Amino acid sequence: MAAPTPAPRRTFLGRQSLPERNYLTDALRTETVGGVILLVAAVAALIWANTLGSSYTTVSHFHFGPAALGLHLSVAHWAADGLLAIFFFVAGVELKRELVAGELRDPKAAALPVVAALCGMAVPAVVYTLVTVLGSGSTSGWAVPTATDIAFALAVLAVIGTSLPSALRAFLLTLAVVDDLFAILIIAVFFTENINFAALVGAFAGLAVFYLLLRLNVRGWYVYVPLALVIWGLMYNSGIHATIAGVAMGLMLRCTRRDGEERPPGERIEHLIRPLSAGFAVPLFALFSAGVSLSGGAVAGVFTHPETLGVVLGLVVGKTVGIFGGTWLATRFTRAELNKELAWADVFAVASLAGIGFTVSLLIGELAFTDADMINEIKASVLLGSLIAAVLSGVLLKLRVRRYRALTDAEEHDEDESGVPDVYEQDDPAYHLRMAAMYEKKAAEHRRLAQLAGAASNKPDSPA
């Protein structure tokens, strides 16, 4: 009896399907622009806080809002709990789409990025904990270095001028989506102390109404926006971090397309909200969260305090080792095979790029500590760790920039000008017929030019 044929090995970092590639390109284009705005906002916050610190503090701590509803909050608080709810709403839609139509839909395909992301969160937490235990520091900030900021990472790519192939960009985005999911769980489980059950029941009732309206195909922003604000307010007063409301509503949107639909509702709404999140909500949060004192003593102190050193090492070393190690182990145990067009050095570079933690890391830093000086130092360590990770990944990616450009050009090449890259048309007979007609036309033109050249060379006064 013949031996059974072994199952073909799954390709890791293989080419995306065309719809997935188009969605990814559109999403990352917005995130890249938002990342650059985020970078500008962070720099502006640092300049403002280190030149006119008193005015920065005054504005950040200015309170407004209806006190009767428990929402008389500072500007910084509104940015962290209010505006970031928009960011987490988009994260919820992204996660839902990945689960039903993207990389996480197939459990076998999802195993590898999920394992990589989990290792990329677990190892930084372990690194932080080890550093703080050995240095007799506080372990409260173990979750600070666990998150990746996709917008900041893409901004770094834009600044250094590196265009990653779509497979690497998809891997980075999937890592960030899984990161966001577990960051949400960490915030909900570990940073919730006192719960107001009446407000929580009201928030869940509002979410039930939100879900019912979606299933009844009720349309109109004037219905959903007021309802979303009520849900957010109740969630905030329940004691659970208010951004959880944004995630929950994002997960409720339908992300599968029905007959006659160009885009499912989730994807359409995400397309509308993502620019608001990337270009306004997150940068404004950065403006009122990244303003930390960066005097020489403060920067030096990052490397002397166990909590801040743990954050820096967690982001720079923990993220890189966790994601790269988790990816390598997962490929070994799932019989996945790395795309032959890429190398493990590329995975290592992306793993180091994922060490850029900003938005969620700053948020968790504010939740993990209560002492204002410690929060300021933790924020400084997040910024410094992210900067080191950005420089390291920038150097590693620059070493492979020619290869990335060649792969990206091949992915985008459209010789027949059909609007679809040629690599996606190799199994389409019509594509080959179009190409044959183009080459026949070119051949006919060259034959005509050859005849003209031959006739000219036979003239009596033609040069010898």
Buried (B, 14 or more C-beta within 10 A) or exposed (E): EEEEEEEEEBBBBBBBEEEBBEBBBBBBEBBBBBBBBBBBBBEBBBEBBBEEEEEBEEBBEEEEBEEEEBBEBBBBBBBBBBBBBBBBBBBBBBBBBBBBBBBBEEEEBBBBBBBBBBBBBBBBBBBBBBBBEEBEBBBBBBBBBBBBBBBBBBBBBBEBEBBBBBBBBBBBBBBBBBBBBBBBEBBBEBBBEEEBEEBBEBBBEBBEBBBEBBEEEEEEEEEBEEBBBBBBBBBBBBBBBBBBBBBBBBBBBBBEBEEEEEEBBBBBBBBEBBBBBBBBBBBBBBBBBBBBBBEEEBBEBBEEBBBBBBBBBBBBBBBBBBBBBBBBBBBEEBEBBBBEBBEEEBBBBBBBBBBBBBBBBBBBBBBBBEEEEBBBBBBBBBBBBBBBBBBBBBEBBBEBBEBBBEBBEEBBEEEBEBEBBBBBBEEEEEBEEBBEEEEEEEEEEEEEEEEEEEEEEEEEEEEE
